Amino acid sequence: MSLYFIPFLAALTGWMTNKITIMFLLRSFSGRQQQLAIQAGEFVATQLFSFDDIRNKLADPEKIKSIIPVVEAHMDTFLREKLPEAMPVFKMFIGDSTIQQVKKVLVTELDNMFPQIIDQYLQNAQKELDVKALVSQKIMTISAGQIKTLLKTSIGRELRLAELGGAAFGFLIGLLQLWIALHHSN
């Protein structure tokens, strides 16, 4: 009669083995967090993040044209309100048509300057910003508990399936052992 417990004990063994393995894997992650953080930083810096891509997108003439109306509105406020407040003489000599001409010339000049300004800014940012170090530091500040929770949330279903797979495989092995034991006893 006790032979019939073999499949259930084997299932329990398979389930526990996989559960313990998963637990150790999650714990080992926190012990290797610094190494993994450095590797993730390297991966992001070399494979995912490109200043050239950002520069191309931000310096795109169509993107720049989309911000010109905002610049033009600020310039209009400056020329019509702020400059006359700072320099009252300006208002006496400059009329609406002159303001429109000045604004038109400035907008055209800014339209030409923006790609260079953005490109220069991004070149400076690229020199000063170490993406690898930034990503690595951010990952290292995440607590082991947060990482475990994240992993359990994102792959929790797969972890449970691995545990159940161990139980199912153990049960099948147990059935095979039971069959062998019953076959040899006859």
Secondary structure in CASP SS format (residue, H / E / C, confidence):
PFRMAT SS
TARGET T0000
AUTHOR 0000-0000-0000
METHOD secondary structure of the structure
MODEL  1
M C 1.00
S H 1.00
L H 1.00
Y H 1.00
F H 1.00
I H 1.00
P H 1.00
F H 1.00
L H 1.00
A H 1.00
A H 1.00
L H 1.00
T H 1.00
G H 1.00
W H 1.00
M H 1.00
T H 1.00
N H 1.00
K H 1.00
I H 1.00
T H 1.00
I H 1.00
M H 1.00
F H 1.00
L H 1.00
L H 1.00
R H 1.00
S H 1.00
F H 1.00
S H 1.00
G H 1.00
R C 1.00
Q H 1.00
Q H 1.00
Q H 1.00
L H 1.00
A H 1.00
I H 1.00
Q H 1.00
A H 1.00
G H 1.00
E H 1.00
F H 1.00
V H 1.00
A H 1.00
T H 1.00
Q H 1.00
L H 1.00
F C 1.00
S C 1.00
F H 1.00
D H 1.00
D H 1.00
I H 1.00
R H 1.00
N H 1.00
K H 1.00
L H 1.00
A C 1.00
D C 1.00
P H 1.00
E H 1.00
K H 1.00
I H 1.00
K H 1.00
S H 1.00
I H 1.00
I H 1.00
P H 1.00
V H 1.00
V H 1.00
E H 1.00
A H 1.00
H H 1.00
M H 1.00
D H 1.00
T H 1.00
F H 1.00
L H 1.00
R H 1.00
E H 1.00
K H 1.00
L H 1.00
P H 1.00
E H 1.00
A H 1.00
M C 1.00
P H 1.00
V H 1.00
F H 1.00
K H 1.00
M H 1.00
F H 1.00
I C 1.00
G C 1.00
D H 1.00
S H 1.00
T H 1.00
I H 1.00
Q H 1.00
Q H 1.00
V H 1.00
K H 1.00
K H 1.00
V H 1.00
L H 1.00
V H 1.00
T H 1.00
E H 1.00
L H 1.00
D H 1.00
N H 1.00
M H 1.00
F H 1.00
P H 1.00
Q H 1.00
I H 1.00
I H 1.00
D H 1.00
Q H 1.00
Y H 1.00
L H 1.00
Q H 1.00
N H 1.00
A H 1.00
Q H 1.00
K H 1.00
E H 1.00
L C 1.00
D C 1.00
V H 1.00
K H 1.00
A H 1.00
L H 1.00
V H 1.00
S H 1.00
Q H 1.00
K H 1.00
I H 1.00
M H 1.00
T C 1.00
I C 1.00
S C 1.00
A H 1.00
G H 1.00
Q H 1.00
I H 1.00
K H 1.00
T H 1.00
L H 1.00
L H 1.00
K H 1.00
T H 1.00
S H 1.00
I H 1.00
G H 1.00
R H 1.00
E H 1.00
L H 1.00
R H 1.00
L H 1.00
A H 1.00
E H 1.00
L H 1.00
G H 1.00
G H 1.00
A H 1.00
A H 1.00
F H 1.00
G H 1.00
F H 1.00
L H 1.00
I H 1.00
G H 1.00
L H 1.00
L H 1.00
Q H 1.00
L H 1.00
W H 1.00
I H 1.00
A H 1.00
L H 1.00
H H 1.00
H H 1.00
S H 1.00
N C 1.00
END
